[in-house]
Amino acid sequence: MFLTISTTGTPERPATDLGFLLHKHPENAQAFSTSYGTAHVLYPEASAERCTAALLLEIDPVALVRRGKGKGRGGAPDAALAQYVNDRPYAASSLLAVALSSVFSSALRGVCKARPERAEQAMPLRVEVPALPARGGPDLVRKLFEPLGWTVGAEPVPLDEEFPEWGASRYVRLVLEGELRLAQALRHLYVLLPVLDDAKHYWVSADEVDKLLRAGEGWLAGHPEQKLITSRYLSRRWSLTRQAQERLELVRLADADDTDVEEIDNAVDEANDTEEKPVALAVRRREAILAALHGAGAARVLDLGCGQGQLVQELLKDVRFTEIVGVDVSVRALTIASRRLKLDRLGERQAARVRLFQGSLAYTDKRLKGYDAAVLSEVIEHLDLPRLPALEYAVFGSARPRTVLVTTPNVEYNVRWETLPVGHARHGDHRFEWSRAEFRDWARRVAGRHGYEVRYVPVGPDDPEVGPPTQMAVFTLTDPDTTTTTMTTTAEKKKEVEAA
């Protein structure tokens, strides 16, 4: 990947002062080792009238894989090849931004002992990036750079010059021109290159907020796209984004009042902080399930795909549930559940209320018939889509409890998930994750086929933009005397899988 910074000069202020500001001599070609390859700094031209500094970053794809997680979306094995065959060696990204801050660290801070007055002066600058990933296209590039005083050229790069009908790629050739301090220009690039790529090659931790605010000092708080910049720079980690936006708002208010941030941010006594910690999503999910079971008046309950028995344990604490059955295909999970529940030490009355047995939800099982309710908590997403019709018939067509509760992740909420890298599933074994519309479409079709009504309950904080982290469907049997006698046909299965 490649970037050039050019300036023009006069006899009184020669363009070669750029070398002093960057702390890199124009007559020397220099190389710097990085975690992922080698950064080269050289000057294609250097005269009093015009000077250009070039930063060339050579990426070692093997080092990139070894230092990364080595997994693609959801840990899928077929994503391994993408770790080696990708655009990282060629397109400007967070790799180039990190190299920029490392190689030109003093210039980024605005420090120049040899020419301190030049570091404080605006100078004519031209920045060129031949291949910049721009998720949002040329329009977003202009929205990000133009408010900062740049004249922006963002020419889309065609997918293939030999086949213009294929259209443009997601890359642009970026040209920025303007009169700014060099430190300002470098800070703009350091923040906005990874923002446009909408990805980072490293784990985003809490100290990234401080890095963002340092690089954004003097321009980010008042930028019209501040929220987008903050969210993308912090990889959409919601807690970090909120923290950064709160601190930026304090900066804006302090500037408006011509005072220091500390004078405004004095309302919290950290020594007596009584803010409650958020309730874990797993706890909220179990609470929602218990509330739905109570609302349905269920006494005899199936926990299908019970795993290690967390929900069974909660059900056992409530005397309103007179019979609790945990079913799982994994013998190891059932062994752990048995230890969790201390089945070998339960009193006679408690032991009579609970049973665990092995079973597959892809097959009908007469042991599952006759119960008030069945719970499928975070189960369906662990099945391959072609197997869902079999589970559907086993539960809704054969067992036919009066109430069925199904919970599953809401993929739309993943952008708010603090510890989830962009583009990954929440669990390595998830075969799919549905949006709210996809889940409701599936639930509606299942209910219609088997004589159930369905309603939907949000689980966890219901975000106004992306909804709750977990979605729950509550199915209620409308006519207990009606039975489903046949499974979905092969053609229907194929159609449903394709729709999903």
Beta strands, then each sheet from edge to edge (+ up, - down):
strand 1: 2-8
strand 2: 30-34
strand 3: 37-46
strand 4: 50-59
strand 5: 123-133
strand 6: 151-158
strand 7: 168-180
strand 8: 300-304
strand 9: 323-328
strand 10: 354-358
strand 11: 373-377
strand 12: 403-409
strand 13: 452-459
strand 14: 470-477
sheet 1: 2+ 3- 4+ 1- 5+ 7- 6+
sheet 2: 10+ 9+ 8+ 11+ 12+ 14- 13+
end
